[in-house]
Amino acid sequence: MRIRRKCSIKKCVYFALIGGLLAIIRFNFQKNDELDEQIVPVDQQQKGEVQPKSPAIAKKPWYFKNGELYPGPAIDYSLRVQTQAIVHKLLPDQVLQNDRIANQLMYVPHNYAEIKTSGKLKTILLPHGLLKWNVTKGREIFLSDKCPVDTCQITEDNALADIADMIIHKEFVKPMGKPLSKSKQINMIFSRAKYVQVPDTINWTASYRRESTIVAPYMKWMYYNEQFQEKTQDRNFAEHKRKKVAWFVSNCKTENNRFKYALELQKYIEVDIYGECDKLRCSKSTPEKCFKLLENYKFYLAFENCNCKDYITQKFLVNALDRGVVPIVMGARPEDYLALAPRHSFIHVDNFDSPKALAAYLKVLDRNDELYNSYFMWRGTGEFIETYFWCRVCAMLHYDADLRKQQKNRSSNENLSSGMCSLSSWKGRAKTYDGTNHRGDLPIGYPMM
């Protein structure tokens, strides 16, 4: 009987220990699972950038707000040829219908460590003077913007025209001396005008057009993760908005007849026109007071003064998207807006056969808060980024010489005034100078009804 009792005690202790260990292990697994579900990066908690079920973003590229991810050196050109690796998509002929902004922002030459060590700088001459560019002489702009490639310097000394690595002309080409023999100097013209003639002496262009070597838009939207372009909002954007459509305008006569379109739209839905073209007034000297009025409206007419390819100015962003109002756009093609703005964030007049048809759709949105709020699902999924023009210019000046040589004699950019603007207002189908048609079949994000 003693022996049996002794064995029984040992077994009890043994099983108790095993049971305790199993309980501890199980508890730890459950705790880890709970923590995995709860942990969200601090920047995501503050900004609400990604929904809980979407993949976490470890680091954002440097050009985002609070971005920390900087690029490493690119693969050497000779190695890319040997390994048949994909060429960096930095130039217009390397990727069609793409602004390549992100690629240029993340480019660092393969031998950049040697370049930094050597102390050699690329010289950029601004023959029209520094004041027109709002920059200072030297490297300040590259260092203050924290460019990944900052080994460049700016000068306005025209005596350096023959040895400068790049000359940038603004709006028009200023005659300069001939560069040194066998020079790899790049001549570039920068313009945000609607029509720009590009002389044969120009190698590169910088403009709002995607065919330009350095695309310089007024704005650029980028998602944190292209796979997640919508986020549930905790706000009703239709709340307290009692008015329909607003428009601030001072130029009544434009080549795309935007005012005529607005007057026709006004026949079918309430459109309040502020400025020189109608009775309502809001002084240009008090823009914030004017924009404050937008809080009472659901829609805003973000009409450009011309219908030109890629031509989208700040009025689209500042006057509408930033103010929690749905912009109704006229100007560039629908696909051009999609290249620069969040998906399903705007309504394009070109997707409707008439102002009457557009008004009917706006009335549907006005009556249905859920449909109206669907135009704000993009918020929190990305940012309108600073495109860092000077950082990209410096990086491109360091681009592989063998590839830059292909662009040396003549830029692959088409003439910046060729086939870029519409001959008619946006009614039904609109043809451009090159005869192509750019009309979508349905409004962007048109709901199934």
C-alpha positions in Angstrom: 0.0 0.0 0.0 2.9 2.5 0.7 4.6 1.9 -2.6 1.3 2.4 -4.4 0.6 5.7 -2.6 4.2 6.9 -3.3 3.9 6.2 -7.0 0.5 8.0 -7.1 2.0 11.2 -5.6 4.8 11.2 -8.2 2.3 10.7 -11.0 0.2 13.6 -9.7 3.2 15.9 -9.5 4.4 14.9 -12.9 1.0 15.4 -14.6 0.5 18.7 -12.8 3.9 20.0 -14.1 3.0 18.9 -17.7 -0.4 20.5 -17.5 1.0 23.7 -16.1 3.6 24.0 -19.0 0.9 23.3 -21.6 -1.3 26.0 -20.1 1.6 28.6 -20.1 2.4 27.8 -23.8 -1.2 28.1 -24.8 -1.6 31.4 -23.0 1.5 32.8 -24.7 0.3 31.8 -28.1 -3.0 33.5 -27.5 -1.3 36.7 -26.2 0.9 36.9 -29.2 -2.1 36.5 -31.6 -3.8 39.4 -29.7 -0.8 41.6 -30.0 -0.4 40.8 -33.7 -3.9 42.0 -34.2 -3.5 45.1 -32.1 -0.1 46.4 -33.2 -0.2 49.1 -35.9 2.8 51.3 -36.7 2.7 54.7 -35.0 2.5 56.7 -38.2 -0.5 54.6 -39.4 -2.3 55.2 -36.0 -1.9 58.9 -36.4 -2.8 59.2 -40.1 -5.0 56.3 -40.6 -3.1 55.5 -43.8 -3.9 51.8 -44.0 -7.0 49.8 -42.9 -6.4 47.1 -40.3 -6.7 44.3 -42.8 -4.2 45.8 -45.3 -0.5 45.0 -45.2 1.6 47.2 -42.9 3.9 49.7 -44.4 7.3 49.3 -42.8 8.8 52.5 -44.3 7.5 55.1 -46.8 9.8 56.4 -49.6 11.6 59.6 -48.7 9.4 61.9 -50.8 6.3 61.2 -48.6 5.7 63.2 -45.4 7.9 61.6 -42.7 9.3 59.2 -45.4 12.4 57.4 -44.3 13.2 55.0 -47.2 16.1 56.2 -49.3 17.2 54.4 -52.5 20.5 52.5 -52.9 22.8 52.7 -55.9 21.4 51.5 -59.2 22.8 48.5 -61.2 25.6 49.5 -63.6 24.6 49.9 -67.2 27.1 47.4 -68.4 25.8 44.8 -65.9 22.3 45.4 -67.0 23.3 44.7 -70.6 25.1 41.5 -69.6 22.2 40.2 -67.4 19.5 41.6 -69.7 18.1 43.4 -66.7 15.3 45.9 -67.2 16.5 49.4 -67.9 15.6 52.0 -65.3 12.4 53.7 -66.6 13.6 57.3 -66.3 13.3 58.6 -69.9 10.1 59.1 -72.0 11.0 56.4 -74.6 11.6 53.8 -71.8 8.0 53.8 -70.6 5.0 55.2 -72.5 2.2 57.2 -70.9 3.9 57.5 -67.6 5.4 60.5 -65.8 8.3 58.4 -64.3 8.3 60.8 -61.3 8.7 58.1 -58.6 11.4 56.3 -60.6 13.4 59.5 -61.0 13.0 60.3 -57.3 14.4 56.9 -56.4 17.3 56.9 -58.8 20.9 56.9 -57.5 23.8 56.2 -60.0 25.7 52.9 -59.5 29.0 54.8 -58.8 27.6 57.5 -56.5 29.9 56.7 -53.6 32.9 57.4 -55.9 31.2 60.6 -57.1 30.7 61.8 -53.5 34.2 61.0 -52.6 35.7 62.8 -55.6 33.9 66.1 -54.6 32.9 66.7 -58.3 29.7 68.6 -58.8 27.4 68.9 -61.8 26.9 72.6 -62.8 23.4 73.8 -63.7 23.2 77.2 -65.4 20.0 79.3 -65.2 20.6 82.0 -67.9 17.3 83.8 -67.0 18.6 84.4 -63.5 18.0 82.9 -60.0 15.0 85.2 -59.1 12.8 83.6 -61.8 13.3 80.2 -60.1 13.2 81.3 -56.5 16.5 79.4 -55.8 19.9 80.4 -54.5 23.3 79.9 -55.9 25.2 76.8 -55.0 23.9 73.5 -53.5 21.4 74.8 -51.0 18.3 73.5 -52.8 19.7 70.0 -53.1 20.8 69.8 -49.5 17.7 71.4 -48.0 15.4 69.1 -50.0 17.5 66.1 -48.8 17.9 64.8 -52.4 19.2 61.3 -52.7 21.6 62.7 -55.3 22.8 66.1 -54.2 26.1 66.5 -56.0 24.9 69.5 -58.1 25.3 73.2 -58.0 23.3 76.1 -59.5 24.7 79.2 -61.1 23.4 82.2 -63.1 26.9 83.1 -64.4 26.5 83.0 -68.2 30.2 83.0 -68.6 30.0 79.3 -67.6 27.7 78.5 -70.5 30.4 76.6 -72.5 31.3 74.3 -69.6 28.0 73.9 -67.7 26.6 70.3 -67.5 23.1 71.6 -68.1 21.5 74.8 -69.2 17.8 75.3 -68.2 15.8 77.9 -70.1 12.5 79.1 -68.7 9.6 79.6 -71.0 11.8 80.6 -74.0 15.3 79.8 -75.1 18.0 82.4 -74.5 20.9 82.3 -77.0 24.1 81.1 -75.4 27.6 80.4 -76.5 28.5 77.1 -78.1 29.5 74.3 -75.6 32.9 72.8 -75.7 33.7 70.2 -78.4 32.5 66.7 -77.5 30.5 68.2 -74.6 27.8 66.1 -73.0 26.0 69.3 -72.1 22.2 69.1 -71.8 20.0 72.0 -72.9 16.5 71.8 -71.4 13.5 74.1 -71.6 11.1 74.5 -68.7 7.6 75.7 -69.4 4.1 75.5 -67.9 2.5 77.4 -70.8 -0.2 75.8 -72.9 1.8 75.9 -76.1 5.6 75.7 -76.3 7.7 75.6 -79.4 10.8 73.4 -78.8 13.9 74.4 -80.9 16.2 71.8 -82.3 18.9 73.0 -79.9 16.9 71.6 -77.0 17.7 68.1 -75.8 15.3 67.7 -72.9 12.0 69.3 -71.8 10.4 70.0 -68.5 6.7 70.7 -68.5 3.3 69.4 -67.2 3.2 67.0 -70.1 4.0 63.3 -69.6 6.1 63.2 -72.8 8.6 65.6 -71.1 11.9 64.3 -69.9 11.3 65.9 -66.5 7.5 66.0 -65.9 6.6 69.0 -63.7 2.9 68.9 -62.8 1.2 71.2 -60.4 0.4 68.2 -58.2 0.9 64.5 -58.0 -1.1 61.9 -56.0 0.7 58.7 -54.9 -0.8 55.7 -53.0 1.1 54.2 -50.1 0.1 50.8 -51.5 -1.4 50.5 -55.0 -3.4 47.5 -54.0 -5.3 49.6 -51.4 -6.9 52.6 -53.0 -10.0 52.9 -50.7 -10.5 53.4 -47.0 -13.7 53.5 -45.0 -14.3 57.0 -43.7 -15.8 57.9 -40.4 -17.3 61.2 -41.7 -20.4 62.0 -43.7 -19.1 64.6 -46.2 -22.6 65.5 -47.2 -23.6 66.6 -43.7 -24.5 70.3 -43.4 -24.0 70.9 -47.1 -27.2 72.6 -48.3 -26.1 74.0 -51.6 -25.2 72.2 -54.8 -22.5 73.6 -57.1 -20.1 76.6 -56.7 -17.6 78.2 -59.1 -15.1 81.0 -58.6 -14.1 82.5 -61.9 -12.8 85.8 -63.3 -12.0 85.0 -67.0 -15.3 84.7 -68.8 -14.1 84.2 -72.3 -11.9 81.2 -72.9 -11.2 79.0 -75.9 -13.0 76.0 -74.4 -16.2 77.9 -73.7 -16.3 76.8 -70.1 -18.6 79.7 -69.1 -21.1 78.7 -71.7 -21.1 75.2 -70.3 -21.6 76.4 -66.8 -24.6 78.6 -67.8 -26.2 75.6 -69.6 -25.6 73.4 -66.4 -27.2 76.2 -64.4 -30.5 75.5 -66.2 -30.8 72.1 -64.6 -29.2 72.4 -61.2 -28.3 75.2 -58.8 -24.9 76.6 -59.7 -23.6 79.7 -57.8 -21.0 81.6 -59.9 -18.8 83.9 -57.9 -16.6 86.5 -59.6 -16.6 88.8 -62.6 -18.8 86.6 -64.7 -22.0 86.7 -62.6 -23.7 88.6 -59.8 -22.2 86.9 -56.8 -18.9 88.4 -55.5 -16.0 87.1 -53.5 -12.8 89.2 -53.6 -9.5 87.7 -54.8 -7.8 89.5 -51.9 -9.6 87.3 -49.4 -9.2 83.8 -50.8 -9.7 82.0 -47.5 -13.0 83.7 -47.1 -14.0 82.5 -50.5 -12.9 79.0 -49.9 -14.8 79.0 -46.6 -18.0 79.3 -48.7 -17.2 75.9 -50.2 -18.1 74.2 -47.0 -21.8 74.8 -47.9 -21.5 73.1 -51.3 -21.3 69.5 -52.5 -19.6 70.2 -55.8 -17.1 72.7 -57.3 -16.5 73.5 -61.0 -12.7 73.1 -61.4 -12.7 74.2 -65.0 -9.4 75.0 -66.8 -9.3 77.8 -69.3 -8.4 75.4 -72.1 -8.8 71.7 -72.9 -5.2 70.6 -73.2 -3.6 67.2 -72.6 -2.2 66.8 -69.0 -3.0 70.5 -68.3 -4.3 70.4 -64.7 -3.6 73.4 -62.4 -3.7 73.9 -58.6 -7.4 74.9 -58.7 -8.3 71.2 -58.9 -6.5 70.4 -55.6 -6.6 73.6 -53.5 -10.2 74.6 -54.4 -11.8 71.2 -54.2 -10.1 68.1 -53.0 -8.5 69.8 -50.0 -11.8 71.3 -49.0 -13.9 68.1 -48.9 -15.8 69.0 -52.0 -16.2 66.9 -55.2 -14.6 68.6 -58.1 -16.3 68.6 -61.5 -13.5 69.0 -64.0 -13.0 70.3 -67.5 -9.6 70.7 -69.1 -7.4 67.7 -69.6 -8.7 64.2 -70.6 -10.2 61.9 -68.0 -7.1 59.6 -68.2 -4.9 62.6 -67.5 -6.7 63.4 -64.2 -6.4 59.7 -63.3 -2.7 59.9 -63.7 -2.4 62.7 -61.2 -5.3 62.4 -58.8 -6.9 59.7 -56.6 -9.2 57.2 -58.3 -12.9 58.1 -58.0 -12.2 61.5 -56.6 -13.7 63.7 -59.4 -16.4 63.9 -62.0 -15.3 64.7 -65.6 -17.7 66.6 -67.9 -16.3 64.7 -70.9 -18.0 61.6 -69.6 -21.5 63.1 -70.1 -23.3 63.8 -73.4 -24.5 67.2 -72.2 -24.7 69.5 -69.2 -28.3 68.2 -68.7 -27.0 64.7 -68.3 -24.3 65.8 -65.9 -27.0 67.7 -63.8 -29.1 64.5 -63.6 -26.1 62.6 -62.2 -25.3 65.3 -59.7 -28.9 65.2 -58.4 -28.6 61.4 -57.9 -25.5 62.0 -55.7 -27.2 64.9 -53.9 -30.0 62.6 -52.8 -27.8 59.6 -51.9 -25.2 60.3 -49.1 -23.6 56.9 -49.6 -22.9 57.5 -53.3 -21.7 61.0 -52.6 -19.4 59.8 -49.8 -17.9 57.2 -52.2 -16.0 60.1 -53.8 -14.0 60.4 -50.6 -12.9 56.8 -50.1 -9.4 57.7 -51.3 -8.6 59.8 -48.2 -6.0 58.2 -46.0 -4.7 55.9 -48.8 -1.9 58.2 -50.0 -0.7 61.7 -50.4 -0.3 64.6 -52.8 3.5 64.6 -52.9 6.1 67.3 -53.5 7.7 66.2 -56.8 11.1 67.7 -56.0 12.0 69.0 -59.4 15.6 69.9 -58.5 16.3 66.6 -57.0 15.1 64.8 -60.1 17.1 67.2 -62.4 20.3 66.4 -60.4 19.7 62.7 -60.4 19.0 62.7 -64.2 22.2 64.6 -64.8 24.0 61.6 -63.2 22.1 59.1 -65.3 24.2 56.5 -67.2 26.2 58.3 -69.9 25.5 55.5 -72.5 21.8 55.9 -72.1 21.8 59.7 -71.9 23.8 59.7 -75.2 20.8 58.3 -77.0 18.9 61.5 -76.0 21.7 63.9 -76.8 21.1 64.9 -80.4 17.4 65.4 -80.1 14.9 64.8 -77.3 12.4 62.1 -77.9 9.7 64.4 -76.6 7.2 65.4 -79.2 6.7 69.1 -79.8 4.9 70.5 -76.8 2.4 72.2 -79.0 1.7 69.2 -81.2 -1.7 67.5 -80.8 -2.2 68.6 -77.3 -5.4 70.7 -77.2 -9.0 70.2 -78.0 -10.7 72.3 -80.8 -14.1 72.2 -79.1 -15.7 72.3 -75.7 -16.4 69.1 -73.8 -19.7 68.0 -75.3 -19.8 64.3 -76.1 -16.7 63.3 -78.1 -13.9 65.8 -78.4 -11.1 65.5 -81.0 -7.6 66.7 -80.5 -5.4 68.2 -83.1 -3.9 64.8 -83.9 -7.4 63.4 -84.5 -7.4 60.9 -81.8 -10.5 60.4 -79.5 -10.1 60.4 -75.8 -13.6 59.9 -74.4 -14.4 57.3 -71.7 -17.5 55.2 -72.0 -18.9 56.0 -68.5 -18.2 58.6 -65.8 -15.3 57.7 -63.6 -16.7 55.4 -61.0 -20.2 55.7 -62.3 -22.5 53.7 -59.9 -24.6 50.8 -61.2 -28.2 52.0 -61.0 
